[in-house]
Amino acid sequence: MPWLTSLIDALHLHVKPAVVAELVRAGVYVLLGIGLARITSVTVNRATKHMSPQERVLLRRLASYLVLGLFLASALRELGFRFDVLLGAAGIVTVAVGFASQTSASNMISGLFLMLERSIAIGDVINVSGTVGEVLSVDLLSTRLRTFDNLLVRIPNQTMVTTMITNYTRLPIRRFDLQVGVAYKEDLAEVERALLDIADRNPLCLED
């Protein structure tokens, strides 16, 4: 194909071998980072089986992101990026991003509070302002629920912190208030004995 031959000749003329070597090394760093990040995620997941699912997910993500970030930084350094210049401009960028992402920062801080407080965990069934569902994940910015009609609901962590949450699965014992209508002619003592007998024969009822 003539166009492919022309493209290869142009690359030979304009691309230096040193640049090709830098690109190859950077690509190798990226591939190694992706592979080691996955291995690290699996290893951390196996090593933290004694922890709660929420803590396991958080540690797994932090470890994999850290490994991937180190290899990406090495790849950028191979391409000639100077991190001292980036750090010098980081102050200005931080101020600009800070004004633009106040809500995100509030959600991140609220997410840390949720993780430290441990009021909810993955797998719990909770009620948040009338929305009832199973907790799928507690991330830094939001909490994801799956409702009983199989809908995915994303709630910002700031809302989770400032709203009353009812956790239905954290405490296993429940009290159920049941109203029983009794006719005026009935003997209340006999009704009470009948109700207590029904409760005694129910294996799910507690003695207290």
Solvent accessible surface area in square Angstrom, and as a share of the most:
residue,aa,sasa,rsa
1,M,144,0.64
2,P,113,0.71
3,W,156,0.55
4,L,69,0.34
5,T,77,0.45
6,S,69,0.45
7,L,89,0.44
8,I,79,0.40
9,D,74,0.39
10,A,40,0.31
11,L,92,0.46
12,H,140,0.63
13,L,147,0.73
14,H,151,0.67
15,V,48,0.28
16,K,140,0.59
17,P,114,0.72
18,A,65,0.50
19,V,66,0.38
20,V,70,0.40
21,A,39,0.30
22,E,57,0.26
23,L,100,0.50
24,V,89,0.51
25,R,112,0.41
26,A,7,0.05
27,G,32,0.31
28,V,74,0.43
29,Y,68,0.26
30,V,48,0.28
31,L,129,0.64
32,L,90,0.45
33,G,0,0.00
34,I,69,0.35
35,G,31,0.30
36,L,73,0.36
37,A,9,0.07
38,R,172,0.63
39,I,108,0.55
40,T,33,0.19
41,S,22,0.14
42,V,73,0.42
43,T,77,0.45
44,V,30,0.17
45,N,46,0.24
46,R,168,0.61
47,A,68,0.53
48,T,12,0.07
49,K,139,0.59
50,H,149,0.67
51,M,65,0.29
52,S,44,0.28
53,P,66,0.41
54,Q,12,0.06
55,E,40,0.18
56,R,54,0.20
57,V,29,0.17
58,L,48,0.24
59,L,67,0.34
60,R,63,0.23
61,R,83,0.30
62,L,97,0.48
63,A,26,0.20
64,S,16,0.10
65,Y,143,0.54
66,L,117,0.58
67,V,31,0.18
68,L,50,0.25
69,G,36,0.35
70,L,110,0.55
71,F,44,0.18
72,L,72,0.36
73,A,38,0.29
74,S,23,0.15
75,A,5,0.04
76,L,67,0.34
77,R,159,0.58
78,E,48,0.21
79,L,69,0.35
80,G,56,0.54
81,F,102,0.43
82,R,156,0.57
83,F,72,0.30
84,D,83,0.43
85,V,86,0.50
86,L,89,0.44
87,L,133,0.66
88,G,61,0.58
89,A,47,0.36
90,A,39,0.30
91,G,44,0.43
92,I,136,0.69
93,V,84,0.48
94,T,90,0.52
95,V,91,0.52
96,A,60,0.47
97,V,79,0.45
98,G,40,0.39
99,F,151,0.63
100,A,92,0.71
101,S,33,0.22
102,Q,117,0.52
103,T,90,0.52
104,S,45,0.29
105,A,48,0.37
106,S,35,0.23
107,N,12,0.06
108,M,85,0.38
109,I,94,0.48
110,S,10,0.06
111,G,0,0.00
112,L,88,0.44
113,F,115,0.48
114,L,4,0.02
115,M,19,0.08
116,L,142,0.71
117,E,120,0.54
118,R,146,0.53
119,S,44,0.28
120,I,1,0.01
121,A,21,0.16
122,I,40,0.20
123,G,36,0.35
124,D,17,0.09
125,V,30,0.17
126,I,0,0.00
127,N,35,0.18
128,V,4,0.02
129,S,88,0.57
130,G,64,0.61
131,T,41,0.24
132,V,44,0.25
133,G,0,0.00
134,E,51,0.23
135,V,0,0.00
136,L,54,0.27
137,S,4,0.03
138,V,10,0.05
139,D,32,0.17
140,L,63,0.31
141,L,70,0.35
142,S,8,0.05
143,T,0,0.00
144,R,84,0.31
145,L,0,0.00
146,R,101,0.37
147,T,18,0.11
148,F,156,0.65
149,D,100,0.52
150,N,118,0.60
151,L,106,0.52
152,L,111,0.55
153,V,40,0.23
154,R,139,0.51
155,I,15,0.08
156,P,49,0.31
157,N,0,0.00
158,Q,77,0.34
159,T,54,0.32
160,M,3,0.01
161,V,67,0.39
162,T,108,0.63
163,T,39,0.23
164,M,161,0.72
165,I,45,0.23
166,T,57,0.33
167,N,38,0.19
168,Y,86,0.33
169,T,68,0.40
170,R,103,0.37
171,L,126,0.63
172,P,122,0.77
173,I,117,0.59
174,R,132,0.48
175,R,212,0.78
176,F,165,0.69
177,D,106,0.55
178,L,129,0.64
179,Q,179,0.79
180,V,77,0.44
181,G,80,0.77
182,V,58,0.33
183,A,54,0.42
184,Y,230,0.87
185,K,182,0.77
186,E,82,0.37
187,D,83,0.43
188,L,127,0.63
189,A,48,0.37
190,E,90,0.40
191,V,33,0.19
192,E,103,0.46
193,R,136,0.50
194,A,48,0.37
195,L,75,0.38
196,L,102,0.51
197,D,68,0.35
198,I,98,0.50
199,A,38,0.29
200,D,117,0.61
201,R,164,0.60
202,N,63,0.32
203,P,129,0.81
204,L,159,0.79
205,C,61,0.37
206,L,112,0.56
207,E,183,0.82
208,D,176,0.91
